[in-house]
């Protein structure tokens, strides 16, 4: 008998998820948006000036990191000086790392807003990949308004400086969170017997 072994492109050998892990994975997968994927495809095509690859899935097109590095070099020329053309796993993961590092260093995208390399390479959290790409688009657009939009623009900081008199007036106002709901309180609300001491 001949047995054929199917090798998957996963770096780790994880079995199927059960219990809480399965629930978490299902929740992550339920948040995936086909609409946002389409917007990300269009944005990547607009930034690179090339059509988005039609062969395979969104994951297949981004998995080796080459297209992401091309996007980053269009946004910030020279930000990813070395892009591996090989499809070897460690080189593909290094390309993804180059993209993430350049997004953080050159665009100022916070690491919390990006995805992890395994989220993309192992297809562990493609929702976070979509959110990471939209974060890159927001920060790139903040630096250069000629970058095509993807989602809302990044908010600008609006620092307010109040004088001392205004600050003192604010101290005398009781907010709604303080429990000032028209005199309502818990007086008279008892449940069960009183505690005997």
Short mmCIF file of the C-alpha atoms (twelve columns), coordinates in Angstrom:
data_MODEL
# 
_entry.id   MODEL 
# 
loop_
_atom_site.group_PDB 
_atom_site.id 
_atom_site.type_symbol 
_atom_site.label_atom_id 
_atom_site.label_alt_id 
_atom_site.label_comp_id 
_atom_site.label_asym_id 
_atom_site.label_seq_id 
_atom_site.Cartn_x 
_atom_site.Cartn_y 
_atom_site.Cartn_z 
_atom_site.pdbx_PDB_model_num 
ATOM 1   C CA . UNK A 1   0.000   0.000  0.000   1 
ATOM 2   C CA . UNK A 2   1.146   3.479  -0.789  1 
ATOM 3   C CA . UNK A 3   0.185   6.319  1.474   1 
ATOM 4   C CA . UNK A 4   0.342   9.891  0.377   1 
ATOM 5   C CA . UNK A 5   0.997   12.554 2.955   1 
ATOM 6   C CA . UNK A 6   -0.437  15.968 2.399   1 
ATOM 7   C CA . UNK A 7   1.950   18.616 3.621   1 
ATOM 8   C CA . UNK A 8   0.354   21.878 4.634   1 
ATOM 9   C CA . UNK A 9   2.135   25.185 4.640   1 
ATOM 10  C CA . UNK A 10  1.929   25.487 8.389   1 
ATOM 11  C CA . UNK A 11  5.019   26.038 10.452  1 
ATOM 12  C CA . UNK A 12  3.461   24.516 13.552  1 
ATOM 13  C CA . UNK A 13  1.749   21.195 13.817  1 
ATOM 14  C CA . UNK A 14  -1.481  22.077 15.585  1 
ATOM 15  C CA . UNK A 15  -4.436  19.777 15.712  1 
ATOM 16  C CA . UNK A 16  -8.036  20.898 15.491  1 
ATOM 17  C CA . UNK A 17  -9.320  23.240 18.182  1 
ATOM 18  C CA . UNK A 18  -11.790 22.027 20.793  1 
ATOM 19  C CA . UNK A 19  -13.730 23.632 23.635  1 
ATOM 20  C CA . UNK A 20  -12.869 27.224 24.442  1 
ATOM 21  C CA . UNK A 21  -10.149 27.343 21.761  1 
ATOM 22  C CA . UNK A 22  -12.733 26.322 19.154  1 
ATOM 23  C CA . UNK A 23  -15.179 28.965 20.385  1 
ATOM 24  C CA . UNK A 24  -12.500 31.662 20.180  1 
ATOM 25  C CA . UNK A 25  -11.460 30.560 16.678  1 
ATOM 26  C CA . UNK A 26  -15.097 30.489 15.532  1 
ATOM 27  C CA . UNK A 27  -15.648 34.005 16.897  1 
ATOM 28  C CA . UNK A 28  -12.556 35.290 15.091  1 
ATOM 29  C CA . UNK A 29  -13.652 33.671 11.828  1 
ATOM 30  C CA . UNK A 30  -17.201 35.036 12.172  1 
ATOM 31  C CA . UNK A 31  -15.834 38.595 12.196  1 
ATOM 32  C CA . UNK A 32  -14.214 38.175 8.771   1 
ATOM 33  C CA . UNK A 33  -15.730 40.551 6.243   1 
ATOM 34  C CA . UNK A 34  -15.822 39.691 2.543   1 
ATOM 35  C CA . UNK A 35  -16.695 43.331 1.869   1 
ATOM 36  C CA . UNK A 36  -13.602 44.592 3.701   1 
ATOM 37  C CA . UNK A 37  -11.505 41.989 1.873   1 
ATOM 38  C CA . UNK A 38  -12.747 43.413 -1.438  1 
ATOM 39  C CA . UNK A 39  -11.923 46.950 -0.302  1 
ATOM 40  C CA . UNK A 40  -8.423  45.828 0.734   1 
ATOM 41  C CA . UNK A 41  -7.932  44.119 -2.643  1 
ATOM 42  C CA . UNK A 42  -8.947  47.327 -4.446  1 
ATOM 43  C CA . UNK A 43  -6.729  49.458 -2.201  1 
ATOM 44  C CA . UNK A 44  -3.674  47.252 -2.752  1 
ATOM 45  C CA . UNK A 45  -4.281  47.316 -6.516  1 
ATOM 46  C CA . UNK A 46  -4.629  51.119 -6.464  1 
ATOM 47  C CA . UNK A 47  -1.440  51.617 -4.432  1 
ATOM 48  C CA . UNK A 48  0.704   49.247 -6.493  1 
ATOM 49  C CA . UNK A 49  -0.786  50.325 -9.813  1 
ATOM 50  C CA . UNK A 50  -1.181  46.658 -10.738 1 
ATOM 51  C CA . UNK A 51  -4.235  44.459 -10.691 1 
ATOM 52  C CA . UNK A 52  -4.713  42.298 -7.625  1 
ATOM 53  C CA . UNK A 53  -3.756  38.676 -8.436  1 
ATOM 54  C CA . UNK A 54  -6.840  36.699 -9.488  1 
ATOM 55  C CA . UNK A 55  -5.302  33.271 -9.025  1 
ATOM 56  C CA . UNK A 56  -6.205  31.901 -5.613  1 
ATOM 57  C CA . UNK A 57  -7.586  33.495 -2.495  1 
ATOM 58  C CA . UNK A 58  -6.750  36.744 -0.724  1 
ATOM 59  C CA . UNK A 59  -4.578  34.713 1.645   1 
ATOM 60  C CA . UNK A 60  -2.738  33.044 -1.241  1 
ATOM 61  C CA . UNK A 61  -1.896  36.412 -2.801  1 
ATOM 62  C CA . UNK A 62  -0.458  37.852 0.427   1 
ATOM 63  C CA . UNK A 63  1.037   34.761 2.037   1 
ATOM 64  C CA . UNK A 64  4.574   35.129 0.683   1 
ATOM 65  C CA . UNK A 65  4.730   38.810 1.728   1 
ATOM 66  C CA . UNK A 66  6.033   39.974 -1.651  1 
ATOM 67  C CA . UNK A 67  2.914   41.959 -2.533  1 
ATOM 68  C CA . UNK A 68  2.841   43.563 0.931   1 
ATOM 69  C CA . UNK A 69  6.483   44.620 0.565   1 
ATOM 70  C CA . UNK A 70  5.652   46.102 -2.846  1 
ATOM 71  C CA . UNK A 71  2.802   48.079 -1.249  1 
ATOM 72  C CA . UNK A 72  5.109   49.382 1.484   1 
ATOM 73  C CA . UNK A 73  7.770   50.404 -1.023  1 
ATOM 74  C CA . UNK A 74  5.129   52.334 -2.992  1 
ATOM 75  C CA . UNK A 75  3.943   54.102 0.174   1 
ATOM 76  C CA . UNK A 76  7.456   54.795 1.501   1 
ATOM 77  C CA . UNK A 77  10.084  54.225 -1.216  1 
ATOM 78  C CA . UNK A 78  13.029  52.166 0.014   1 
ATOM 79  C CA . UNK A 79  11.348  51.188 3.281   1 
ATOM 80  C CA . UNK A 80  11.784  47.468 2.479   1 
ATOM 81  C CA . UNK A 81  15.154  47.301 0.727   1 
ATOM 82  C CA . UNK A 82  15.359  43.505 0.529   1 
ATOM 83  C CA . UNK A 83  12.401  41.391 -0.606  1 
ATOM 84  C CA . UNK A 84  12.839  37.628 -0.845  1 
ATOM 85  C CA . UNK A 85  11.408  36.206 -4.068  1 
ATOM 86  C CA . UNK A 86  11.582  32.650 -2.768  1 
ATOM 87  C CA . UNK A 87  8.459   30.804 -1.636  1 
ATOM 88  C CA . UNK A 88  10.314  29.111 1.234   1 
ATOM 89  C CA . UNK A 89  8.409   29.427 4.501   1 
ATOM 90  C CA . UNK A 90  11.032  31.299 6.500   1 
ATOM 91  C CA . UNK A 91  11.667  33.765 3.669   1 
ATOM 92  C CA . UNK A 92  7.953   34.404 3.179   1 
ATOM 93  C CA . UNK A 93  7.568   34.984 6.914   1 
ATOM 94  C CA . UNK A 94  10.567  37.309 6.860   1 
ATOM 95  C CA . UNK A 95  8.926   39.330 4.046   1 
ATOM 96  C CA . UNK A 96  5.783   39.690 6.167   1 
ATOM 97  C CA . UNK A 97  7.994   40.783 9.060   1 
ATOM 98  C CA . UNK A 98  9.688   43.368 6.812   1 
ATOM 99  C CA . UNK A 99  6.264   44.797 5.931   1 
ATOM 100 C CA . UNK A 100 5.159   44.942 9.571   1 
ATOM 101 C CA . UNK A 101 8.449   46.496 10.689  1 
ATOM 102 C CA . UNK A 102 8.336   49.152 7.965   1 
ATOM 103 C CA . UNK A 103 4.697   49.964 8.787   1 
ATOM 104 C CA . UNK A 104 5.665   50.543 12.397  1 
ATOM 105 C CA . UNK A 105 8.948   52.353 11.770  1 
ATOM 106 C CA . UNK A 106 8.168   54.480 8.707   1 
ATOM 107 C CA . UNK A 107 4.420   55.068 8.990   1 
ATOM 108 C CA . UNK A 108 4.089   55.002 12.772  1 
ATOM 109 C CA . UNK A 109 1.447   52.262 12.854  1 
ATOM 110 C CA . UNK A 110 1.191   50.924 16.404  1 
ATOM 111 C CA . UNK A 111 2.077   47.256 16.781  1 
ATOM 112 C CA . UNK A 112 -1.314  46.635 18.436  1 
ATOM 113 C CA . UNK A 113 -3.056  47.708 15.225  1 
ATOM 114 C CA . UNK A 114 -1.032  45.367 13.029  1 
ATOM 115 C CA . UNK A 115 -1.224  41.607 12.732  1 
ATOM 116 C CA . UNK A 116 1.338   38.983 13.642  1 
ATOM 117 C CA . UNK A 117 3.269   37.127 10.977  1 
ATOM 118 C CA . UNK A 118 1.540   33.818 11.761  1 
ATOM 119 C CA . UNK A 119 -1.886  35.478 11.484  1 
ATOM 120 C CA . UNK A 120 -1.235  35.802 7.772   1 
ATOM 121 C CA . UNK A 121 1.185   32.993 6.980   1 
ATOM 122 C CA . UNK A 122 -0.754  30.280 8.784   1 
ATOM 123 C CA . UNK A 123 -4.130  31.919 8.112   1 
ATOM 124 C CA . UNK A 124 -4.644  32.033 11.867  1 
ATOM 125 C CA . UNK A 125 -6.469  35.364 12.039  1 
ATOM 126 C CA . UNK A 126 -7.262  36.826 8.633   1 
ATOM 127 C CA . UNK A 127 -9.648  39.300 10.260  1 
ATOM 128 C CA . UNK A 128 -6.676  40.912 12.019  1 
ATOM 129 C CA . UNK A 129 -4.808  40.945 8.698   1 
ATOM 130 C CA . UNK A 130 -7.631  42.981 7.140   1 
ATOM 131 C CA . UNK A 131 -7.654  45.351 10.107  1 
ATOM 132 C CA . UNK A 132 -3.866  45.678 9.902   1 
ATOM 133 C CA . UNK A 133 -4.021  46.619 6.229   1 
ATOM 134 C CA . UNK A 134 -6.676  49.261 6.945   1 
ATOM 135 C CA . UNK A 135 -4.464  50.622 9.753   1 
ATOM 136 C CA . UNK A 136 -1.541  50.904 7.312   1 
ATOM 137 C CA . UNK A 137 -3.830  52.744 4.885   1 
ATOM 138 C CA . UNK A 138 -4.960  55.208 7.592   1 
ATOM 139 C CA . UNK A 139 -1.436  56.056 8.705   1 
ATOM 140 C CA . UNK A 140 -0.139  56.282 5.124   1 
ATOM 141 C CA . UNK A 141 -2.971  58.643 4.219   1 
ATOM 142 C CA . UNK A 142 -2.174  60.814 7.241   1 
ATOM 143 C CA . UNK A 143 1.357   61.304 5.876   1 
ATOM 144 C CA . UNK A 144 0.313   61.647 2.234   1 
ATOM 145 C CA . UNK A 145 -3.228  62.616 1.204   1 
ATOM 146 C CA . UNK A 146 -2.530  61.294 -2.323  1 
ATOM 147 C CA . UNK A 147 -2.706  57.726 -0.984  1 
ATOM 148 C CA . UNK A 148 -6.062  56.144 -1.900  1 
ATOM 149 C CA . UNK A 149 -8.444  55.998 1.081   1 
ATOM 150 C CA . UNK A 150 -9.398  52.736 2.777   1 
ATOM 151 C CA . UNK A 151 -11.894 53.257 5.553   1 
ATOM 152 C CA . UNK A 152 -12.005 56.382 7.697   1 
ATOM 153 C CA . UNK A 153 -9.000  58.686 7.953   1 
ATOM 154 C CA . UNK A 154 -6.931  58.683 11.115  1 
ATOM 155 C CA . UNK A 155 -8.265  61.161 13.670  1 
ATOM 156 C CA . UNK A 156 -6.095  64.112 14.539  1 
ATOM 157 C CA . UNK A 157 -5.321  64.947 18.124  1 
ATOM 158 C CA . UNK A 158 -7.404  67.763 19.569  1 
ATOM 159 C CA . UNK A 159 -5.687  68.878 22.760  1 
ATOM 160 C CA . UNK A 160 -7.678  71.294 24.879  1 
ATOM 161 C CA . UNK A 161 -6.112  73.638 27.384  1 
ATOM 162 C CA . UNK A 162 -8.485  75.112 29.919  1 
ATOM 163 C CA . UNK A 163 -7.625  77.995 32.201  1 
ATOM 164 C CA . UNK A 164 -7.654  77.534 35.983  1 
ATOM 165 C CA . UNK A 165 -11.100 79.157 36.403  1 
ATOM 166 C CA . UNK A 166 -12.766 76.783 33.929  1 
ATOM 167 C CA . UNK A 167 -11.139 73.796 35.640  1 
ATOM 168 C CA . UNK A 168 -12.488 74.920 39.049  1 
ATOM 169 C CA . UNK A 169 -16.008 75.237 37.601  1 
ATOM 170 C CA . UNK A 170 -15.758 71.670 36.334  1 
ATOM 171 C CA . UNK A 171 -14.918 70.405 39.816  1 
ATOM 172 C CA . UNK A 172 -18.280 71.597 41.164  1 
ATOM 173 C CA . UNK A 173 -20.364 69.708 38.590  1 
ATOM 174 C CA . UNK A 174 -21.557 66.243 39.601  1 
ATOM 175 C CA . UNK A 175 -21.555 63.921 36.626  1 
ATOM 176 C CA . UNK A 176 -24.282 61.383 35.937  1 
ATOM 177 C CA . UNK A 177 -21.846 58.564 36.707  1 
ATOM 178 C CA . UNK A 178 -21.683 59.753 40.325  1 
ATOM 179 C CA . UNK A 179 -25.185 58.459 40.996  1 
ATOM 180 C CA . UNK A 180 -27.114 61.709 40.971  1 
ATOM 181 C CA . UNK A 181 -30.221 60.360 39.269  1 
ATOM 182 C CA . UNK A 182 -32.876 62.769 40.585  1 
ATOM 183 C CA . UNK A 183 -32.445 61.685 44.184  1 
ATOM 184 C CA . UNK A 184 -32.799 57.967 43.475  1 
ATOM 185 C CA . UNK A 185 -30.778 55.740 45.746  1 
ATOM 186 C CA . UNK A 186 -30.889 52.265 47.226  1 
ATOM 187 C CA . UNK A 187 -32.512 53.308 50.484  1 
ATOM 188 C CA . UNK A 188 -35.225 50.899 51.539  1 
ATOM 189 C CA . UNK A 189 -34.113 48.206 49.130  1 
ATOM 190 C CA . UNK A 190 -33.530 45.060 51.162  1 
ATOM 191 C CA . UNK A 191 -33.663 41.508 49.997  1 
ATOM 192 C CA . UNK A 192 -33.976 38.569 52.360  1 
ATOM 193 C CA . UNK A 193 -33.332 38.637 56.048  1 
ATOM 194 C CA . UNK A 194 -30.956 41.107 57.708  1 
ATOM 195 C CA . UNK A 195 -27.585 39.735 58.630  1 
ATOM 196 C CA . UNK A 196 -27.311 38.701 62.266  1 
ATOM 197 C CA . UNK A 197 -24.091 39.772 63.921  1 
# 
